[in-house]
């Protein structure tokens, strides 16, 4: 699955940005439009956004880390406009001295806000009694690395990691993987049904009210390229599959790097 902003085809890509924004407006997780900081070219940039993507709902608009540019976020995605509204840049801004991805920090803020709207009733949870960390994992029933991760779920729990699963059938809504996700959700024992499905075992087809489409749309707003896609509670991406030991080490490192309050 490609990101909403294809760096080689920016005009087409920003059209995807508009489509994603439209989906976001229909979702209960859509954030209210806001301006988080003054931007020198705000009025001009808003006009540029409206011109290239008239249905996009701006969530935040502020001065970019680079002089002469404005950072625009909508539907969980972030792009940059020159203050005169003439040019659009879709990609990450990296601070050379620190090698820090400044755009990813903005994306993490947006993901954190979106995750706050996800309730336990929307997840399938595998957790130890007293978890040290909790991660949200967008999963596809049929993806190989999703299956590998789940085959070690007991080891993640032993490492103090709780896993909150959301579904992201990569083939899309109405696909075979989507139907399997629905059947898992509608099973009497969701944990067992998910485990069986991950093993490739047949599961009884079932239908009921379910959050699979909502999960899928949320995943699209996150903009990841493959599953499993794993995030901490503060919206930080820790990538795809990691072994239980490597995930615990990664989470420990992130916790250690956080500034003390």
Secondary structure, 3 states (H helix, E strand, C coil): CCCCCCCCCHHHHHHHHHHHHHHHHHCCCCCCCCCCCCCCCHHHHHHHHHHHCCCCCCCEEEECCCCCEEEEEECCEEEEEECCCCCEECCCCEECCCCEEHHHHHHHHHHHHHHHCCCHHHCEEECCCCCCEEEEEEECCCCHHHHHHHHCHHHHHHCCEEEEEEECCCCCCCCHHHHHHHHHHCCCCHHHHHHHHHCCCCCCCCCCCCCHHHHHHHHHHHCCCCCCEEEECCCCEEECCCCHHHHHHHHHHHHHHCCCC
